[in-house]
Amino acid sequence: MAGAATLAVPLVVLALAVALGMTLWGRGDLNRFICDGDCGPSHVIAPEALVLRDVPVISPPDVTAPGPIDPAKVEAAVRAELDDSALGPRVGFAALGVEGDTIAPQGEGAFAPASTTKVLTGFAALATIDPGTRFTTQVVRSGDGVVLVGGGDPYLSTKPARRVDDRVFQADLTTLARRTAASLKKTGTTTVTLGHDASLFTGPDASPAWEPGYVRDNIVTPVSALWVDRGVTDGIRARDPSADAARTFAALLAERGITVSGDPATAVAAPEAEVVARVHSATIAQIVETVIRISDNEAAEVVLRHVAIAAGRPADFDGGTAAVRAALESAGVTIDGLVLGDGSGLSRRNRISPVTLVEALGEARSAPRTSGLMSDLPVSGFTGTLVNRFATMSAARGTVRAKTGTLTGIHSLAGYATDADGRPVLFALMADRTDKDRPLQAQAALDRAAAAIATCSCGA
């Protein structure tokens, strides 16, 4: 009997440890140990209420179903939080039931959205480009040399991804150099000149709507169809990302027995040029997921140009923003007051109404090819830009998915919450004259408003 008791003690301790570990994992408290912060979608099992179907299923009315939302109840739930003085005098709000027939707008006009702009960029990308599309970085022959041709892969890296779940990092210059060197050596070539071609994108590499110091002050990488590691080396953003990528590639070729004579030079490859080697990016759907989850400004601007190309427009800021507007109009989304100067939301001149944001989310949910945008949204307290938010709101942790938006004096949150009865409510919360001395309080007020929806019995 003593032996059985001795054995039982460690088993009980083990069971308690496993139970505690599962609880902490489910709450997201182990994120920093497992994934060094945001674990990303591959490590998160969203609560059942947050799982939306890729292909909406129309079912007969069910007397046990939560039913439609009541606009008055939703507005009442958020009223106190939106009156917080930290949010300032201009606050906008809109909510939409998933049936698409209920909306509760508050606040007039369009607001400076900050990074909730990416909701529209992501929607347009999935609506305009086949979600399985990949972008190719390749090396082609040009006379006695070769040209490194950028295909607009925002996540082209120097080395292969270290983690198998880094799905977005699927192309790298090390692999491309290995393939290029092997191909060249087969033809007896060991010395080449090297050009770099970033001509896929046109127009300015920085938006005229941005603050003048964004590039100069190392805040944003100039937009390019060819860069590596998002144009960043040791924390410094390249002023000429294409040339920087070419120099990195030249060094990788040298390590593999191919000498590059002279300095890499700007070039435009002939359309019929022989392909020496190539690598392919992640899919646009995977790219959009990362852009939305971590709010990647540079990648959002690259995606904007791909939207322009897919829509047959110039691959610049104007072409991209026009293509986003066209995608929204085609989907029937209200665009009153819409002003876009970029795809990331860095521009303080952007204007989007809360109604536009919730309708875009509603339209995204209703179509199979865009429905992935809903699951791309960060989960409250678990992933992306919400990983460190909602920490003190236990009822709302894991029950809200939303895209954040933050610039000095501007705070926004757009996504959806599942109310106390399991009723999904799309929402957009926007404030663009917040108290600049109380940014955390303004952010917390929007979090509390979203949490109020999550805990509300908002049925009609």
C-alpha positions in Angstrom: 0.0 0.0 0.0 2.8 2.4 0.8 4.3 1.8 -2.7 1.0 2.6 -4.3 0.7 5.8 -2.3 4.3 6.8 -3.2 3.5 6.3 -6.9 0.2 8.2 -6.6 1.8 11.4 -5.3 4.0 12.2 -8.4 1.1 11.3 -10.7 -1.2 13.8 -8.9 1.6 16.4 -9.1 2.0 15.7 -12.8 -1.7 16.0 -13.4 -1.9 19.3 -11.6 1.1 20.6 -13.5 -0.4 19.6 -16.9 -3.8 21.2 -15.9 -2.0 24.4 -14.8 0.0 24.4 -18.0 -3.1 24.0 -20.2 -4.8 26.8 -18.3 -1.9 29.2 -18.7 -1.5 28.3 -22.4 -5.2 28.9 -23.0 -4.9 32.3 -21.3 -1.9 33.2 -23.4 0.4 33.5 -20.4 3.0 31.2 -21.9 3.3 33.1 -25.2 6.5 34.8 -24.2 8.2 31.5 -23.4 6.8 29.4 -26.3 7.1 32.0 -29.1 9.0 35.0 -27.7 5.8 37.1 -27.7 3.0 36.7 -30.2 2.6 33.0 -31.0 0.8 33.6 -34.3 -2.2 31.7 -35.6 -0.5 28.3 -35.8 -0.3 28.3 -31.9 -3.7 29.7 -31.1 -6.9 27.7 -30.9 -9.5 30.4 -31.0 -12.6 30.0 -28.9 -15.5 28.3 -30.8 -17.5 31.5 -30.9 -14.7 33.2 -32.9 -14.6 30.5 -35.6 -16.2 31.8 -38.8 -17.0 29.5 -41.7 -15.0 30.0 -44.9 -18.2 29.4 -46.9 -21.2 30.8 -45.1 -24.0 28.3 -44.7 -27.6 29.5 -44.9 -29.8 27.5 -42.4 -33.5 27.7 -41.6 -34.4 30.0 -38.6 -33.6 28.3 -35.3 -35.5 29.3 -32.2 -32.4 28.6 -30.1 -30.2 30.9 -32.3 -29.1 34.2 -30.7 -30.8 36.2 -33.4 -30.1 39.7 -34.7 -28.5 42.5 -32.6 -30.3 45.4 -31.2 -28.6 48.7 -32.2 -29.8 50.5 -29.1 -28.3 47.8 -26.8 -25.0 47.9 -28.6 -24.8 51.7 -28.4 -25.8 51.6 -24.7 -23.1 49.0 -24.0 -20.3 51.2 -25.3 -21.6 54.7 -24.5 -19.8 55.2 -21.2 -16.4 54.0 -22.5 -16.7 56.2 -25.6 -17.4 59.2 -23.3 -14.0 58.8 -21.7 -12.2 62.2 -21.8 -9.0 60.6 -23.0 -10.7 59.9 -26.4 -11.3 63.6 -27.0 -14.1 65.3 -28.7 -14.3 63.3 -32.0 -15.3 59.7 -31.5 -16.9 57.5 -34.1 -18.6 54.1 -33.7 -20.5 51.7 -35.9 -21.7 48.1 -35.3 -23.1 45.6 -37.7 -24.8 42.3 -37.2 -23.6 39.4 -39.2 -27.0 39.3 -40.9 -25.9 42.5 -42.5 -29.1 44.4 -41.8 -28.4 46.1 -38.5 -26.2 49.1 -38.0 -25.7 51.6 -35.2 -23.6 54.6 -36.3 -22.3 57.2 -34.0 -20.1 60.2 -34.8 -20.2 62.2 -38.0 -18.0 61.9 -41.1 -14.8 60.0 -41.7 -11.9 59.8 -39.2 -8.1 59.5 -39.5 -7.9 55.7 -39.2 -4.2 54.9 -38.6 -3.5 51.2 -39.2 -7.1 50.2 -39.5 -6.5 51.3 -43.1 -4.9 47.8 -43.5 -8.4 46.3 -43.2 -9.3 47.9 -46.5 -6.0 47.0 -48.1 -6.3 43.4 -47.0 -9.9 43.2 -48.2 -8.9 44.6 -51.6 -6.0 42.2 -51.9 -8.1 39.1 -51.3 -10.9 40.4 -53.4 -8.7 41.4 -56.4 -5.9 38.8 -56.3 -6.3 35.1 -56.3 -5.5 34.2 -52.6 -3.1 31.4 -53.7 -1.0 33.8 -55.8 2.8 33.8 -55.1 5.4 36.4 -56.2 8.7 35.3 -57.9 12.2 36.7 -57.2 14.4 35.5 -60.0 17.8 35.7 -61.7 17.9 36.1 -65.4 20.8 36.3 -68.0 21.7 39.6 -69.5 24.7 39.6 -71.9 27.7 38.3 -69.9 26.0 38.9 -66.6 22.9 38.3 -64.7 20.1 40.4 -63.2 18.4 40.0 -59.9 14.7 40.8 -60.6 12.3 41.7 -57.8 8.8 40.3 -57.9 7.5 42.3 -55.0 7.9 39.7 -52.2 7.6 41.7 -49.0 9.1 38.9 -46.9 12.1 37.9 -49.1 14.8 37.1 -46.5 18.6 36.6 -46.5 18.5 33.2 -45.0 15.8 30.4 -44.8 13.3 30.8 -42.0 14.5 29.3 -38.7 11.0 28.2 -37.6 8.9 25.8 -39.6 5.8 27.8 -38.7 7.2 31.1 -40.3 4.9 30.4 -43.3 5.3 33.9 -44.7 9.1 33.6 -45.1 9.3 31.1 -48.0 11.8 32.7 -50.3 15.4 33.7 -49.4 18.5 34.9 -51.2 20.7 32.1 -49.8 18.6 29.5 -51.6 18.5 31.7 -54.7 22.3 32.1 -54.7 22.8 28.4 -54.3 20.5 27.6 -57.3 22.0 30.4 -59.4 25.6 29.3 -58.7 24.7 25.7 -59.6 23.1 26.7 -62.8 26.0 29.0 -63.9 28.6 26.4 -63.1 26.8 24.0 -65.4 27.6 26.3 -68.3 31.2 26.9 -67.1 30.4 30.4 -65.9 32.2 31.6 -62.7 32.4 35.3 -63.2 29.4 37.6 -63.9 28.3 41.2 -63.7 25.2 41.7 -61.5 22.3 44.0 -62.1 19.2 44.6 -59.9 15.8 45.3 -61.3 13.0 46.8 -59.1 11.0 48.1 -62.0 7.8 46.2 -61.2 6.7 49.1 -59.0 6.5 52.7 -60.3 6.1 56.1 -58.8 7.5 57.5 -55.6 8.9 55.2 -53.0 7.5 57.3 -50.2 3.9 58.6 -50.1 3.5 62.4 -50.5 0.9 62.0 -47.8 3.5 60.8 -45.2 5.3 63.0 -42.8 8.5 64.2 -44.4 10.8 62.5 -41.9 9.4 59.0 -42.1 12.1 57.7 -44.4 14.9 60.1 -43.2 14.3 59.2 -39.6 14.5 55.5 -40.1 10.8 55.0 -39.5 9.8 53.5 -42.9 11.7 51.7 -45.6 11.3 53.2 -49.1 8.8 51.0 -51.0 10.5 48.6 -53.5 9.7 45.6 -55.6 13.1 44.2 -54.5 14.4 44.2 -51.0 15.7 41.7 -48.5 14.7 41.5 -44.8 12.3 44.3 -45.4 15.2 46.5 -46.2 16.6 46.5 -42.7 20.1 45.6 -41.6 21.1 45.9 -38.0 18.1 48.1 -37.3 19.0 50.5 -40.1 16.6 50.9 -43.1 18.2 51.0 -46.5 17.8 54.1 -48.6 18.1 52.0 -51.7 16.7 48.6 -50.8 17.2 47.1 -54.3 20.9 48.0 -54.4 21.3 46.7 -50.8 19.6 43.4 -51.8 21.9 43.1 -54.8 25.0 43.6 -52.7 23.9 40.9 -50.3 23.2 38.6 -53.2 26.7 39.3 -54.7 28.3 38.2 -51.4 26.2 35.0 -51.3 27.3 34.2 -54.9 30.9 34.8 -53.9 30.6 32.3 -51.1 29.5 29.7 -53.7 32.3 30.3 -56.1 30.7 32.9 -58.4 32.7 36.1 -58.7 30.7 39.3 -59.3 32.8 41.8 -61.2 32.2 45.5 -60.4 29.4 46.9 -58.3 25.8 45.8 -58.8 24.1 48.3 -61.0 20.5 49.2 -61.7 19.0 47.3 -64.7 15.8 46.4 -66.4 15.7 42.8 -67.5 14.3 41.9 -70.9 10.9 40.2 -70.7 12.3 37.3 -72.8 15.5 36.9 -70.7 16.5 33.3 -69.9 15.7 32.4 -66.3 18.7 31.1 -64.3 17.0 30.5 -61.0 14.0 31.6 -59.0 12.3 31.4 -55.6 8.6 31.9 -54.8 7.0 33.9 -52.0 4.3 32.9 -49.6 0.8 33.2 -50.9 -0.9 36.6 -50.9 -3.4 35.1 -48.3 -0.5 34.3 -46.0 1.1 37.7 -46.6 -2.2 39.5 -45.8 -2.5 37.5 -42.6 0.9 38.7 -41.4 0.3 42.3 -42.5 -3.0 42.3 -40.5 -1.7 40.4 -37.5 1.5 42.4 -36.8 0.4 45.6 -38.6 3.4 45.5 -41.0 3.5 48.9 -42.6 6.1 48.2 -45.3 4.5 44.9 -46.4 1.1 46.7 -46.6 2.6 49.1 -49.1 3.9 46.3 -51.2 0.5 44.6 -51.1 -1.1 47.9 -52.2 1.0 47.8 -55.4 0.1 44.2 -56.1 -3.6 45.2 -55.8 -2.9 48.0 -58.4 -1.2 45.6 -60.8 -4.1 43.1 -60.5 -6.5 45.8 -61.2 -4.6 47.0 -64.3 -3.5 50.3 -62.7 0.0 51.8 -62.2 1.9 50.1 -59.4 2.2 53.2 -57.3 0.4 54.9 -54.4 -2.3 56.5 -56.6 -2.9 53.3 -58.5 -3.1 51.2 -55.4 -5.5 53.4 -53.5 -7.7 53.8 -56.6 -7.8 50.0 -56.8 -8.8 49.7 -53.2 -11.6 52.2 -53.7 -12.8 50.3 -56.7 -12.8 46.9 -54.8 -14.9 48.5 -52.1 -17.3 50.0 -54.5 -17.6 46.7 -56.4 -18.5 45.0 -53.1 -21.2 47.6 -52.4 -19.3 49.0 -49.4 -20.2 52.6 -48.4 -17.2 54.9 -49.1 -18.6 58.3 -48.2 -15.7 60.5 -47.1 -13.0 57.9 -48.0 -9.6 59.4 -48.5 -6.5 57.2 -48.9 -2.9 58.2 -49.4 -1.4 54.8 -48.7 -2.1 51.2 -47.8 -0.7 51.1 -44.3 -2.4 54.0 -42.5 0.8 55.9 -41.8 -0.7 58.9 -43.6 -2.4 61.2 -41.2 -4.5 62.5 -44.1 -6.3 59.2 -44.6 -10.0 59.3 -43.8 -12.3 56.3 -43.3 -15.7 56.2 -41.7 -16.6 53.6 -39.1 -19.4 52.4 -41.5 -16.9 51.8 -44.2 -14.8 49.6 -41.9 -17.7 47.5 -40.6 -19.2 47.0 -44.0 -15.9 46.0 -45.5 -15.6 43.4 -42.7 -19.1 42.3 -43.4 -18.5 41.8 -47.1 -15.2 40.0 -46.3 -17.1 37.5 -44.2 -19.7 36.9 -46.9 -17.4 35.7 -49.7 -15.2 32.6 -49.6 -12.1 34.2 -51.1 -12.1 37.2 -48.6 -13.4 35.4 -45.5 -9.9 34.6 -44.4 -9.6 38.3 -43.4 -11.8 37.7 -40.4 -9.5 35.0 -39.0 -6.4 37.2 -39.8 -7.6 39.7 -37.2 -5.5 39.6 -33.9 -7.2 37.8 -31.0 -7.6 39.8 -27.8 -4.8 38.9 -25.3 -3.3 36.3 -27.6 -1.9 37.3 -30.9 -0.4 40.2 -32.9 -1.0 43.7 -31.9 -3.6 42.6 -29.2 -1.2 40.2 -27.5 -0.6 42.6 -24.6 -4.0 44.2 -24.5 -7.2 43.2 -22.7 -4.9 41.7 -19.9 -7.3 42.9 -17.1 -10.5 42.1 -18.9 -10.8 38.3 -18.5 -14.3 38.2 -20.0 -13.0 39.7 -23.2 -9.8 37.8 -23.6 -10.1 35.6 -26.6 -13.6 36.8 -27.4 -12.6 39.8 -29.6 -10.7 39.9 -32.9 -9.7 43.3 -34.1 -7.2 45.4 -36.1 -5.6 48.2 -34.2 -4.7 51.7 -35.3 -2.4 54.0 -33.5 -0.7 57.3 -34.3 -0.1 60.2 -32.0 -3.6 61.6 -31.2 -5.3 58.8 -33.2 -6.7 55.5 -31.9 -8.9 53.0 -33.6 -10.1 49.4 -33.4 -12.1 47.5 -36.0 -13.1 43.9 -35.9 -15.8 41.8 -34.2 -16.7 40.6 -30.8 -19.0 37.7 -29.7 -21.5 38.9 -27.2 -22.6 37.1 -24.1 -25.2 35.1 -26.0 -22.8 34.0 -28.8 -23.9 36.7 -31.2 -21.1 38.0 -33.5 -21.1 41.8 -33.7 -18.9 43.6 -36.2 -17.7 47.0 -34.9 -15.4 50.0 -35.6 -14.3 52.4 -32.9 -12.4 55.5 -34.0 -11.1 58.6 -32.3 -8.7 61.1 -34.0 -8.4 63.9 -31.5 -7.4 62.0 -28.4 -5.5 63.4 -25.5 -1.9 63.1 -26.6 -0.7 63.0 -23.0 -2.8 60.0 -22.3 -2.4 57.5 -25.1 -2.6 54.4 -22.9 -5.8 55.6 -21.4 -7.3 56.3 -24.8 -6.3 52.8 -26.0 -7.8 51.2 -22.8 -11.1 53.0 -23.4 -11.4 51.4 -26.8 -10.5 48.1 -25.4 -13.2 48.5 -22.7 -15.7 49.4 -25.4 -15.0 46.2 -27.3 -15.1 44.3 -24.1 -18.5 45.8 -23.3 -19.8 44.3 -26.6 -18.3 41.0 -25.7 -20.2 40.9 -22.3 -23.4 42.5 -23.6 -26.6 40.5 -24.2 -27.2 42.7 -27.3 -30.0 40.7 -29.0 -33.1 42.4 -30.4 
